[in-house]
Amino acid sequence: MNTNFMQKAKHFLLFVGLIIFLGSCNQVKQTPIACTKIGCIDGIALNLSSSLPNTAVVEIIYDGQTNTLSCAQGNCINQTVFISNITPKTFTVRISNNGSILSESVHRPTYKNTQPNGPDCPPICKQVEVSINL
């Protein structure tokens, strides 16, 4: 057989083998991620102390807005109250009773990213927990 023909055939087969090999490199299959559909909400969790009077009012002041919580019937005693859909850079918590301010504190929170469905699954929510004691 012709030596030149054999060399060309050998080069052709090497070339085809290389193409097949390189083509298979991009065929790496990744295991699909199974995500649950647990939801979460951005917000601030306020842990309120047991010493709040039943007539107290808790105000969360942020970005020119105020959320107000009445402590009537003891619903603030040893409770965690979640203020949803807010993530201000700073906010003030003011507690008053019968018109007198009992406590006022300014907070600059560091929000934690929460991913209830795992690190590679949505949603990502920003939350912070703040304890308020009198």
C-alpha positions as CSV (number, residue, x, y, z in Angstrom):
1,M,0.0,0.0,0.0
2,N,1.0,3.5,-0.6
3,T,2.8,5.0,2.4
4,N,1.5,8.5,1.7
5,F,-2.1,7.1,1.7
6,M,-1.5,5.3,5.0
7,Q,-0.2,8.5,6.6
8,K,-3.1,10.6,5.4
9,A,-5.6,7.9,6.7
10,K,-3.8,7.8,10.0
11,H,-4.0,11.7,10.3
12,F,-7.6,11.6,9.3
13,L,-8.5,9.0,11.9
14,L,-6.6,11.0,14.6
15,F,-8.5,14.1,13.5
16,V,-11.9,12.4,13.8
17,G,-10.9,10.9,17.1
18,L,-9.9,14.4,18.4
19,I,-13.2,15.9,17.2
20,I,-15.2,13.2,19.0
21,F,-13.2,13.6,22.2
22,L,-13.5,17.4,22.3
23,G,-17.2,17.2,21.5
24,S,-17.8,14.9,24.4
25,C,-16.0,17.3,26.8
26,N,-18.9,19.7,26.6
27,Q,-21.4,16.9,27.3
28,V,-20.8,17.0,31.1
29,K,-24.2,16.4,32.6
30,Q,-25.0,18.2,35.9
31,T,-27.5,16.8,38.3
32,P,-30.5,19.0,38.4
33,I,-31.2,20.8,41.7
34,A,-34.4,19.9,43.4
35,C,-35.8,23.0,45.1
36,T,-38.7,23.1,47.4
37,K,-41.1,26.1,47.2
38,I,-40.9,27.4,50.8
39,G,-41.4,31.1,50.8
40,C,-39.8,33.8,52.9
41,I,-40.4,37.5,53.5
42,D,-37.9,40.4,54.0
43,G,-38.3,42.1,57.4
44,I,-37.5,42.8,61.0
45,A,-38.2,40.5,63.9
46,L,-38.6,42.5,67.2
47,N,-38.2,40.4,70.4
48,L,-40.2,42.3,73.0
49,S,-39.4,42.0,76.7
50,S,-41.8,40.9,79.4
51,S,-41.8,44.3,81.2
52,L,-44.0,46.2,78.7
53,P,-47.2,47.5,80.2
54,N,-50.5,46.4,78.6
55,T,-51.1,50.0,77.5
56,A,-47.8,50.5,75.8
57,V,-47.4,51.4,72.1
58,V,-44.4,50.2,70.0
59,E,-43.5,52.3,67.0
60,I,-41.0,51.3,64.3
61,I,-40.0,54.4,62.4
62,Y,-38.1,54.1,59.1
63,D,-37.7,56.0,55.8
64,G,-40.3,58.5,56.8
65,Q,-42.9,55.9,57.7
66,T,-44.2,54.5,61.0
67,N,-45.6,51.1,61.9
68,T,-47.5,51.1,65.2
69,L,-48.2,48.1,67.5
70,S,-50.6,48.4,70.4
71,C,-49.8,46.2,73.4
72,A,-53.4,46.0,74.6
73,Q,-54.3,42.8,76.4
74,G,-50.7,41.8,76.8
75,N,-50.0,41.0,73.2
76,C,-46.4,42.4,73.4
77,I,-45.3,40.5,76.5
78,N,-42.5,38.1,75.6
79,Q,-43.5,38.1,72.0
80,T,-41.6,38.3,68.7
81,V,-43.3,40.7,66.3
82,F,-42.4,40.5,62.6
83,I,-42.6,43.6,60.5
84,S,-42.7,42.4,56.9
85,N,-41.6,43.8,53.6
86,I,-39.1,46.3,55.0
87,T,-35.3,46.4,55.1
88,P,-34.3,49.9,56.0
89,K,-30.7,50.9,56.5
90,T,-31.7,52.4,59.9
91,F,-34.8,52.4,62.0
92,T,-36.0,53.6,65.3
93,V,-38.0,51.7,67.9
94,R,-39.9,53.9,70.2
95,I,-42.0,52.5,73.1
96,S,-44.4,54.8,74.8
97,N,-47.0,54.5,77.5
98,N,-49.9,57.0,78.1
99,G,-48.0,59.6,76.0
100,S,-44.6,59.2,77.8
101,I,-41.7,57.7,75.9
102,L,-40.3,54.7,77.8
103,S,-37.6,53.8,75.4
104,E,-36.2,54.9,72.0
105,S,-33.4,53.2,70.2
106,V,-31.9,53.6,66.8
107,H,-30.8,50.5,64.9
108,R,-28.4,50.0,62.0
109,P,-29.1,46.3,61.3
110,T,-27.0,43.8,59.4
111,Y,-29.5,41.8,57.6
112,K,-28.9,38.0,57.1
113,N,-29.8,36.4,53.8
114,T,-32.3,33.6,54.3
115,Q,-32.7,30.9,51.8
116,P,-35.2,28.3,53.1
117,N,-34.9,26.2,50.0
118,G,-31.2,25.9,50.0
119,P,-28.2,27.9,48.8
120,D,-28.8,27.4,45.1
121,C,-32.6,27.9,45.2
122,P,-34.8,31.0,45.3
123,P,-36.0,33.0,47.1
124,I,-33.4,35.0,49.0
125,C,-34.8,37.1,51.8
126,K,-33.2,39.7,54.0
127,Q,-34.1,39.5,57.7
128,V,-32.8,40.8,61.1
129,E,-33.7,40.0,64.7
130,V,-33.6,42.8,67.3
131,S,-34.3,42.4,71.0
132,I,-36.0,45.3,72.8
133,N,-35.7,45.3,76.6
134,L,-36.9,47.9,79.1
